[in-house]
Amino acid sequence: MHTFTPVDFDPFADEQEIEKIIYTNEPQKEMWLSCMIGGQEANLSYNESVSLELKGNLNFNAFEQAVQSLVQRHEALRSTVSPNGETLIIYKNFPLNLLLTDISNISEIEQNIEIESFLRREIGIPLDLHKGAAFSCICS
């Protein structure tokens, strides 16, 4: 007779195709644990933000394709941590929901205020280790 141990998650229940599942290493487990124990403040300490100022006309579709290509190239951007912190789930494809905020129709002063507000909002959003990375952009 076999006894099965129930688990609190099923990595195969997700609609996304999994490329591979690997065990987390000790530093990754420490990060996961600090985020679980420390809550949002601890989680925010691991946020990394990159701001680029690009000049010229934006071809949003080409920009989105370039970011998607970057995500495909780097497993870390397609990875999530299992709810128990034991494994990294690396997805074959990771849906990119890149949101564009167009502020070109407001004054330069209002644009600067909107950009500052956008940046403050973005740095305050914790990374959800179980859902993965998020990307946002603003365009003027």
N, C-alpha and C positions, 0 to 999 in steps of 0.2 A: 504494500500500500504506500502511495506517495502522499506527502504532505506539501502543499503549495503555500508559499508565503506571499500574502497580498502586497502589492506595491502601490504607492500613491500616484504613480504616473505611468503612462504608456507612450513611449517615444514614437511608436508607430501609429498612434491614433491621429496624428496631425495629417493634414492633407498634403503637406509638402514632402517631396521625396528626399529621403535621407541618404547622403553620400557615405557617411561613416559615423560611428560612435566611438569615442576614445575616452579613456579614463583621464580625469583631471589630475594634474600634478599638485604637489604640496602648495606652491604659491597661489595657484588658481583656487584651491580649496580654501586657503586663508582669505582670499578676496571674497569668495562666495560667503564664507562664514561671517566675515566682518559686515557684509551687506545685510545678511539675515539678522544679525544681532544688533548692529548699529542703526538699522533703519535707513530712512531717506538721507540723513546727513552723511552717513558712511558711504552710501551708494554714490552720492554726488561727488565725493572726493575722487572717484575714479573716472569722472566725466572728462572727456577730451574734446576740445572744440577747435575747429580750424575755420578761420574766416578768410575768404579770398575776395579781393576787390578786382573784378574784371571790368574792363572798359570796352564799349562797343555794343553792337546789337547782339542780343542773346537768342540763339537758336535753341529753345528749350528742349526740343526732342533730341537734338544732338548732345546737349549737356546731360540729359537724363540717360542716354545710351552710354556716354562716357563713364558716368558714375556707376551704372549697372555693370559695365565691363570691369571696373575697379573692384566691385563687390564680388564678381565671379572669379577674379584673379586671386583674391585673398580670403582664405578659409575663415580667418578671424571675424570677418564681416558677415559671414554666413553661418555663424555658430551661436548656439544658445547653451545655457547650462541646465542640466536636468534639475528638477525641483529638489532632489536630495543632495545636489552638489557633487555627485560622484562622477558624472560623465559630461563631456562636451558633445553636443549633437550638431554635426556639421551637415547642412543641407546642400543638396545638389544645386538648387536654385533658390534664391532668397528674394521674395517679392519686394520690389523697391517702390515705396509710396512717397515719392519726392513731391513735396508740396511747394508750389511757387506762389509767392505773394508779390504782385505787381504794384509798385508804388510810384510809377512814372507819371501818374496824372495829378500828383500833389506837389506843393512847393518844396524847394530844397530844404528849408527849415523843417517842414513837416516830415520830409523824407528822413532827415537826420534823427528826429525824435522817434520815428517809427523804427528805424534801424536799431537805435539804442534800446528801445522797448523790446524788439524782437530778440536781440542778443541776451537781454536780462531774462526773458522768458525761457529761452533755449537752455541757458546754463543752469536753470533751476529744474530742468526735467531730468529725473534720475533714469539711468540706463536700466531697463528691465532685463535682467540676466536670463530670464526664462523666455523672453520674446525676441531679444536681439536688438541690433542697432537701429537707430532712426536717423533720417536725413531731412534737413529743411533748408530752404534758401529764400532769399528776398531779392527782388529785382527792381531797380529804379531806372 
